Every structure is written in C-alpha cells, then in structure tokens.
Amino acid sequence: MLTNCKEPIRLKYIFLTIKNRTILNEIIIKKLSNLFLSWSLEDPILIKALPSSGSNRQYYRITGKSHQVVGAFNDNPAENKAFISLSRQFRKSGLKVPSVFCVSEDLSCYLIEDLGDEILFDRLAILRQRDGISAEFLDYYKRLLSDLIQFQLVAGKNIDFSSCYPVAEFDSQAYLWDLNYFKYDFLKPLQIPFDEYLLELDFREFAALLMIPENRYFVYRDFQARNVMIKDDTLYFIDFQGGRKGPLHYDLASLLFQARADLPFETREFLLDHYIAKAAAIEPDSIKDFRRQYYHFALIRVLQTLGAYGFRGLFERKQHFLQSIPKAIENINWLLENDKIPSNLPELKKCLGFLVSNQNIKEMFSPKLTVEINSFSYKRGIPADLSGNGGGFVFDCRGLPNPGRYEEYKAFTGLDTKVSDYLETFPEVGEFIESAFRMVQGSVKTYTSRNFSNLMISFGCTGGRHRSVYCADQLARNLQNYPGINLVVRHREQEKI
C-alpha cells in the first residue's frame, strides 16, 4: 500500500550549488535512509548504489533487518508523480510493475519493490549467443507483445492520464521535438547537408501523418527489453514514467526497431504479424490499416534514437552509444530500400539517403577494430560477446584489495576518487593493470594488422562496482589514444542503456 512518509530529518539541497558528487551522494543516501526508517521502523544496514539509467534518476538497494527495497531519487517531482500514479493504476489492472511503498513529502524520493538485478535484454543476449533466434528466444518476445497489448488495450482503457509527464497525450509538438532532436544532435554534428526550410516543412508533414491514427491508447514511450526485469521467470516492467495517451504503433516500433537488439528484419516482420493477430482478437478495430501506419512510427522512433545516440555519444562522449549508430543506420537503410518512408518527405529522404550512402560516416562509426572493455560482477556471470567472435580476455580482480568490504566505500564506485585513491595505495593493483595492459596491447597490435573487427576485454570482481570498474577504466585510459581502434567501455553493473 502506498504511503506518504514524513522524514525524521528535513534536508535542504540545491543542485546548482553542490558541485562535489561525493557530497551530493551523501545527501541522497541520508534522505533515503530517513525515508526507509520512517517506513520500516528500522535503520538500514546496507545502502548500495544500483546501475544508473539514461536519466538523472538514481537508484539504491536498501537492506534492513527484515526489509529490502529499492530507493529512488529524482529531483523532478512531476516525473516522480507520474511514475507513482501509473504504477498504482497498473497494479490495479493486474500488470507486473514494482509496488511503491513510500514517498517523501517533497516527492524527490520513493521506495519501491526490489525486483533483483536481471534485465531481459541480458537474458536475450545470452540466449541468442548460444542458440541464435531460437523458439525460446522468440517466446520471450511473444510474452513481451502479450504484455504490451495488456498495457495498451486493457489497462489503457481505464488510465487517468492527468498526471502524465511531461504531457498527457502525444501531439504534433511531441513528434516535432523528436525530429528536432535528430536534426540538432545528429544531422548537424555530422554535417549532413540539408535545406533547413524544406526539412522543417517535411517535419510538419511527417508530424501530421503521425497524428492520423487514433490517440486513445497507453503509450509506454520506451518499451524495450532493457526496461524489463526478470524475477522468478516473471517479466516486470519499469521506467514507464514518460507514458502518455497515444497510438498503438509507437511502442511496437520501439521494441522491434531497437538498434542494440539487432533483430533480423524477417524476425521483426514475424513478430509484427503476431502482434496484429493478438491485438485483433481483443479489439479488431484497433488494427485497421495498422501495417502501413506502423512503418511511419518505426521511422520516427529510429530518428529519435539517432538523436539520443548523437547527444549521448557525440556530445557526452559515451562510446557505447556510438556503437549503436551503425545498427540504427541499417534500420534507416532497410526502410528506404523497402519503400517504407512516405514519398511526400523529399528533403528528409534526401538526408537519409546521404546518411546511408556516405562512406566517411560509415568509416567514422565502423573502425577496423572495436575494443570493448567491460567491468562486471561474477554473481551475474561473464558478459556475453555479441560480436560472435568469442575469445578475448577475462581478468579476475577478486585477488586485489577490496574497498567494498569497508562501509566508507560502499556507496562509491571505482570511478570515484575516494575508491581510486584507496586502490592506488597498493602496488599490486598497479602491477595487475600493467600486466593486463601488456597482454592486451599485443593482441590489439595483431588484431589491427589482420583487420579483425572485435576484441572483448572484461574485468570481474565480486560486486562489479569497485575493483573491476577501476581496472577497466585504467586500461581504457592506457588505450584511449591507440590509433585505428574504436574504444567502448561498459560498466555493466553501473549502467542500464
């Protein structure tokens, strides 16, 4: 049952005046500790930071004597209110979403059900590496589609959209925001030529096309396998705070055209047919002219994600987003080749044609060798190599001094100065990294000379937060200026993308 909890200590925080991340983390932990105490009537024994998302929300696992929950912090009360309201409504409809136990008075913090650590995206990656597009792999997607239909056609009929954030309903302006995201954060940084006036006319025309289907269903907004948790083999859905009223097509396109999922196009068509048949059984009128309109939403979704990849990768320099760009460009190429882009968008089609055919852009995002450096927790297993090449290096950091054993370091990671300063006091840590670098450097030299495409390097420790993160980061620093490679760093237990 949802309760509003009074915090024993009221803490004031002003983000613009807090520059030190360590201080900010301590404030957040204190607020969540107070909230947990007021709800459970017991002090937390352990508070552990969880992988961050692509937003400013921060999550912590909070463990007490008899309770364990996840604490969320987000300095956006309106967004938090949307999540809390939608969660309560979905649970009343029998959908698998986390329970919200307690909310702070200022709506900056809340406590939710702990669903564990496994996300569906990781399980699908392991299944695909082992068996390819198997019946078991497809069964998970079919389950996803059945649940999506429940969100849209069953629960969606009774949702109060008034608390949705930032808007209650998709309108043409929302689509124009996504299109301009693509223009300013992808087209312009890559200097793809276009006539801005003509492109804006196409954007308005495209937004009008997207408004033709009925706007009366729940749109999850970011429906993808990374926003699905697995607990006791049950699928639980998270990160729906951006949901709103809109068309059926958007979420299906988000799922099937997710770049990092890299579904074969024939598999996407099979799943599209499966969705249409299932939706028609519940509400036949909902899928009239569905297929033709669906590809319009596939296009807007791919353009929106390219804008996001451009911002996160080209501006924020997060390499793993850049790694997704070639797959998104492949999606654009398929839509062009299969005549799925409306003919009345000539300037947009010209831009997209330039994008898929320009050799310089292909070379920019497809260097000869991608070196992927991972940190991970052995509790969740060694990261899957999705390149299909296998091999590479796995370094076990569990023999190194462990800052995670000490309370003062538990809320931090190997990227924080406090942890790195601790590890650098031990000579064996530096020797370990130097030995790893010498081995990796030899393979990088050989791989580049032989035109290999992928090399995977992983550092593991117990929790995947301190030693492995620090070692992966140090190796990346040693390789960052190596010519002819694309360096991708992924701290698996710290990021959910």
WOMOGI-V960771 format. One record per residue. SS is DSSP state (alpha for helix, beta for strand, coil for the rest). PHI is phi in degrees with one decimal (999 if undefined). NEAR is the number of other C-alpha atoms within 12 Angstrom. Layout:
BEGIN
SS_PHI_NEAR ; SS_PHI_NEAR
END
This chain:
BEGIN
coil_999_18 ; coil_-75.0_22 ; beta_-131.5_23 ; beta_-94.6_24 ; beta_-108.7_30 ; coil_-85.1_24 ; coil_-84.1_27 ; coil_-60.6_19 ; coil_-125.1_18 ; coil_-90.6_19 ; coil_-108.2_24 ; coil_-94.3_15 ; coil_-144.9_20 ; coil_-128.9_13 ; alpha_-62.5_18 ; alpha_-67.4_10 ; alpha_-102.0_11 ; coil_-104.6_15 ; coil_-99.0_12 ; coil_-89.5_14 ; alpha_-61.2_20 ; alpha_-61.7_21 ; alpha_-63.6_20 ; alpha_-61.8_25 ; alpha_-60.0_29 ; alpha_-64.4_23 ; alpha_-64.8_25 ; alpha_-63.2_36 ; alpha_-61.4_33 ; alpha_-64.4_30 ; alpha_-63.0_40 ; alpha_-68.9_49 ; alpha_-60.7_41 ; alpha_-63.2_34 ; alpha_-66.4_43 ; alpha_-62.4_45 ; alpha_-63.0_32 ; alpha_-67.5_27 ; alpha_-86.0_33 ; alpha_-95.9_25 ; coil_62.6_18 ; coil_-144.1_20 ; coil_-73.8_23 ; coil_-68.8_31 ; coil_-88.5_20 ; beta_-144.8_30 ; beta_-125.2_35 ; beta_-122.6_38 ; beta_-65.6_36 ; coil_-106.6_33 ; coil_-52.5_34 ; beta_-80.4_22 ; coil_-103.0_22 ; coil_-78.5_23 ; coil_-110.7_21 ; coil_-89.2_17 ; coil_-67.8_29 ; beta_-125.4_33 ; beta_-121.9_34 ; beta_-138.1_41 ; beta_-87.6_35 ; beta_-115.1_39 ; beta_-117.3_27 ; coil_-115.6_22 ; coil_-64.9_16 ; coil_-131.8_15 ; coil_-133.2_24 ; beta_-138.2_29 ; beta_-138.3_38 ; beta_-109.3_39 ; beta_-99.8_44 ; beta_-116.3_46 ; beta_-127.1_38 ; coil_-157.0_32 ; coil_-81.5_25 ; coil_-144.6_23 ; alpha_-56.3_27 ; alpha_-65.9_24 ; alpha_-66.2_31 ; alpha_-62.1_36 ; alpha_-60.9_33 ; alpha_-63.1_30 ; alpha_-61.0_41 ; alpha_-63.6_42 ; alpha_-63.3_32 ; alpha_-65.4_43 ; alpha_-60.4_40 ; alpha_-63.3_27 ; alpha_-69.2_30 ; alpha_-64.8_36 ; alpha_-65.5_24 ; alpha_-63.4_21 ; coil_-89.6_22 ; coil_84.4_18 ; coil_-82.8_28 ; coil_-85.9_31 ; beta_-131.4_36 ; coil_-66.8_38 ; coil_-70.6_34 ; beta_-102.5_35 ; beta_-92.7_31 ; beta_-158.7_34 ; beta_-131.9_37 ; beta_-70.9_39 ; coil_-60.4_24 ; coil_-88.6_26 ; coil_62.5_30 ; coil_-90.6_35 ; beta_-133.1_45 ; beta_-154.0_48 ; beta_-110.8_45 ; beta_-130.6_38 ; beta_-60.1_32 ; coil_-84.6_29 ; coil_-98.8_26 ; coil_91.0_27 ; coil_-122.3_32 ; coil_-87.9_31 ; beta_-102.9_32 ; alpha_-61.1_32 ; alpha_-55.5_34 ; alpha_-67.5_32 ; alpha_-64.7_30 ; alpha_-62.9_35 ; alpha_-62.8_30 ; alpha_-66.7_27 ; alpha_-60.3_23 ; alpha_-68.9_27 ; alpha_-63.9_21 ; alpha_-80.2_18 ; alpha_-125.0_15 ; coil_73.9_20 ; coil_-82.2_26 ; coil_-91.6_18 ; alpha_-62.6_15 ; alpha_-65.5_18 ; alpha_-60.8_28 ; alpha_-65.5_25 ; alpha_-62.5_17 ; alpha_-63.6_28 ; alpha_-66.6_36 ; alpha_-64.2_29 ; alpha_-62.9_25 ; alpha_-59.8_37 ; alpha_-66.4_38 ; alpha_-63.3_28 ; alpha_-67.6_35 ; alpha_-59.3_43 ; alpha_-62.5_37 ; alpha_-64.2_31 ; alpha_-59.9_41 ; alpha_-80.2_40 ; alpha_-99.0_33 ; alpha_-107.9_25 ; alpha_-63.2_31 ; alpha_-60.3_32 ; alpha_-70.9_23 ; alpha_-113.9_20 ; coil_-77.8_31 ; coil_-89.1_24 ; alpha_-84.9_31 ; alpha_-65.9_18 ; alpha_-95.2_27 ; coil_-64.1_33 ; coil_-130.0_29 ; coil_-86.9_25 ; coil_-136.2_24 ; coil_-81.8_29 ; beta_-150.7_30 ; coil_-63.2_37 ; coil_-134.8_27 ; alpha_-62.0_24 ; alpha_-64.4_19 ; alpha_-61.5_29 ; alpha_-68.1_32 ; alpha_-65.5_30 ; alpha_-59.9_24 ; alpha_-64.0_32 ; alpha_-67.5_36 ; alpha_-74.4_29 ; alpha_-56.3_29 ; alpha_-62.8_34 ; alpha_-67.5_34 ; alpha_-81.9_28 ; alpha_-105.3_29 ; alpha_-130.2_37 ; alpha_-60.4_33 ; coil_-68.3_23 ; coil_-59.8_21 ; coil_-88.1_28 ; coil_57.1_17 ; coil_-77.4_27 ; coil_-70.9_23 ; coil_-162.9_25 ; coil_-89.3_18 ; alpha_-63.4_19 ; alpha_-64.9_12 ; alpha_-66.6_20 ; alpha_-66.7_28 ; alpha_-64.6_22 ; alpha_-62.5_20 ; alpha_-64.7_29 ; alpha_-59.6_35 ; alpha_-65.9_27 ; alpha_-64.6_26 ; alpha_-66.0_33 ; alpha_-59.7_30 ; alpha_-64.8_23 ; alpha_-63.0_30 ; alpha_-71.0_36 ; coil_-88.4_28 ; coil_-68.9_25 ; coil_-63.6_29 ; coil_-65.4_26 ; coil_-100.4_25 ; coil_-136.2_29 ; beta_-118.6_36 ; beta_-77.4_43 ; beta_-111.1_41 ; coil_-66.6_43 ; coil_87.6_43 ; coil_-135.9_33 ; coil_-84.1_38 ; coil_-156.7_37 ; alpha_-66.1_40 ; alpha_-75.6_35 ; alpha_-105.3_32 ; beta_-129.0_39 ; beta_-99.5_32 ; beta_-117.6_29 ; beta_-134.8_21 ; coil_54.2_11 ; coil_61.9_17 ; beta_-103.2_21 ; beta_-86.3_33 ; beta_-119.2_36 ; beta_-110.0_36 ; coil_-130.6_38 ; coil_55.5_34 ; coil_-107.4_35 ; coil_-67.1_38 ; coil_-91.1_35 ; coil_-64.9_41 ; beta_-164.5_40 ; beta_-78.8_37 ; beta_-178.1_36 ; coil_-87.2_36 ; coil_-63.5_47 ; alpha_-65.3_48 ; alpha_-61.4_44 ; alpha_-68.4_40 ; alpha_-63.1_47 ; alpha_-64.6_42 ; alpha_-59.5_38 ; alpha_-71.4_37 ; alpha_-79.1_43 ; coil_-105.2_46 ; coil_-62.6_40 ; coil_-61.4_37 ; coil_-69.7_36 ; coil_-69.4_33 ; coil_52.3_30 ; coil_-70.1_29 ; coil_-59.6_23 ; alpha_-64.7_24 ; alpha_-68.1_14 ; alpha_-68.4_23 ; alpha_-61.6_30 ; alpha_-67.4_20 ; alpha_-61.2_20 ; alpha_-70.1_30 ; alpha_-61.7_31 ; alpha_-61.1_22 ; alpha_-63.1_24 ; alpha_-62.3_37 ; alpha_-59.3_31 ; alpha_-65.1_24 ; alpha_-68.6_25 ; alpha_-66.4_30 ; alpha_-62.7_20 ; alpha_-68.0_16 ; alpha_-95.7_18 ; coil_-146.6_20 ; alpha_-54.7_15 ; alpha_-67.4_17 ; alpha_-70.6_27 ; alpha_-112.8_28 ; coil_-65.6_19 ; coil_56.6_18 ; alpha_-66.9_29 ; alpha_-61.7_24 ; alpha_-62.8_22 ; alpha_-71.3_29 ; alpha_-57.2_37 ; alpha_-70.0_36 ; alpha_-62.2_38 ; alpha_-76.3_40 ; alpha_-61.1_38 ; alpha_-66.3_46 ; alpha_-63.3_43 ; alpha_-67.5_38 ; alpha_-65.5_42 ; alpha_-64.9_43 ; alpha_-63.1_39 ; alpha_-69.2_42 ; alpha_-63.5_45 ; alpha_-61.6_35 ; alpha_-66.1_36 ; alpha_-64.0_39 ; alpha_-64.4_35 ; alpha_-66.5_29 ; alpha_-70.4_26 ; alpha_-91.2_27 ; alpha_-76.8_27 ; alpha_-95.6_20 ; coil_-86.1_16 ; coil_63.6_17 ; coil_-91.9_25 ; alpha_-63.6_31 ; alpha_-66.7_32 ; alpha_-72.6_35 ; alpha_-61.8_38 ; alpha_-64.1_36 ; alpha_-82.8_32 ; alpha_-61.4_39 ; alpha_-58.9_30 ; alpha_-67.8_30 ; alpha_-65.7_42 ; alpha_-65.6_39 ; alpha_-60.2_30 ; alpha_-61.8_40 ; alpha_-59.8_40 ; alpha_-60.8_27 ; alpha_-63.9_26 ; alpha_-62.3_29 ; alpha_-68.0_28 ; alpha_-65.2_15 ; coil_-99.0_13 ; coil_55.8_16 ; coil_-99.7_25 ; coil_-100.4_34 ; coil_-53.8_30 ; coil_-71.9_17 ; coil_-89.6_20 ; coil_-125.7_26 ; alpha_-63.7_22 ; alpha_-71.2_27 ; alpha_-64.2_38 ; alpha_-62.3_30 ; alpha_-64.2_24 ; alpha_-60.5_33 ; alpha_-68.6_36 ; alpha_-61.7_25 ; alpha_-63.8_25 ; alpha_-61.4_36 ; alpha_-78.9_29 ; alpha_-105.3_19 ; coil_-76.1_21 ; alpha_-68.0_14 ; alpha_-62.3_16 ; alpha_-67.0_23 ; alpha_-60.4_23 ; alpha_-69.9_19 ; alpha_-61.0_22 ; alpha_-104.9_35 ; coil_-132.3_26 ; coil_-67.4_26 ; coil_-61.3_25 ; beta_-132.9_32 ; beta_-97.0_36 ; beta_-101.9_43 ; beta_-102.1_40 ; beta_-110.3_44 ; beta_-116.0_42 ; beta_-112.6_47 ; beta_-158.3_41 ; beta_-101.1_31 ; alpha_-63.9_24 ; alpha_-62.7_17 ; alpha_-104.4_23 ; coil_88.2_24 ; coil_-70.6_28 ; coil_-56.9_36 ; coil_-73.3_30 ; coil_-91.8_28 ; coil_-80.9_25 ; coil_-72.1_24 ; coil_87.6_19 ; coil_-86.6_15 ; coil_67.5_18 ; coil_73.7_17 ; coil_84.4_31 ; beta_-120.3_30 ; beta_-129.4_32 ; beta_-108.9_34 ; beta_-92.8_28 ; coil_-90.6_35 ; coil_-70.2_25 ; coil_-83.7_16 ; coil_-88.3_31 ; coil_-54.5_27 ; coil_-110.6_31 ; alpha_-66.1_35 ; alpha_-65.4_32 ; alpha_-77.5_19 ; coil_-110.2_15 ; alpha_-56.2_15 ; alpha_-66.9_18 ; alpha_-109.0_31 ; coil_-64.7_32 ; coil_-84.1_38 ; coil_-114.4_39 ; coil_-128.2_40 ; coil_-66.5_37 ; coil_-89.3_29 ; coil_-87.0_26 ; alpha_-57.5_18 ; alpha_-59.6_24 ; alpha_-75.4_33 ; alpha_-62.5_29 ; alpha_-60.5_20 ; alpha_-63.2_28 ; alpha_-64.3_34 ; coil_-73.6_25 ; coil_-80.7_16 ; coil_-107.0_18 ; alpha_-57.9_14 ; alpha_-65.6_17 ; alpha_-68.0_28 ; alpha_-62.3_25 ; alpha_-65.2_19 ; alpha_-61.9_30 ; alpha_-65.9_34 ; alpha_-64.7_21 ; alpha_-63.3_17 ; alpha_-62.3_31 ; alpha_-62.2_28 ; alpha_-62.0_17 ; alpha_-66.5_20 ; alpha_-66.2_31 ; alpha_-58.4_28 ; alpha_-63.0_18 ; alpha_-68.3_25 ; alpha_-60.3_34 ; alpha_-61.7_24 ; alpha_-68.5_17 ; alpha_-62.3_23 ; alpha_-66.8_24 ; alpha_-69.3_16 ; coil_-102.0_13 ; coil_60.2_18 ; coil_-71.5_23 ; coil_-103.0_26 ; beta_-142.6_34 ; beta_-140.2_38 ; beta_-111.0_38 ; beta_-129.8_43 ; beta_-130.6_43 ; beta_-115.1_48 ; beta_-117.7_37 ; beta_-144.8_38 ; coil_-65.8_29 ; coil_-103.1_36 ; coil_71.7_45 ; coil_-125.0_46 ; coil_-113.1_46 ; alpha_-63.8_48 ; alpha_-64.8_50 ; alpha_-64.0_45 ; alpha_-62.1_46 ; alpha_-64.8_48 ; alpha_-62.0_48 ; alpha_-64.8_34 ; alpha_-67.2_31 ; alpha_-63.9_37 ; alpha_-60.9_34 ; alpha_-62.6_19 ; alpha_-69.3_20 ; alpha_-101.5_31 ; coil_-62.9_23 ; coil_-103.7_12 ; coil_-69.9_20 ; coil_-71.3_18 ; coil_78.3_25 ; beta_-126.0_32 ; beta_-106.5_34 ; beta_-95.3_40 ; beta_-120.2_36 ; beta_-115.5_39 ; beta_-131.1_35 ; beta_-95.1_42 ; coil_-57.2_39 ; coil_-82.0_39 ; coil_-107.4_33 ; beta_-129.2_30 ; coil_-126.3_32 ; coil_-110.7_35
END
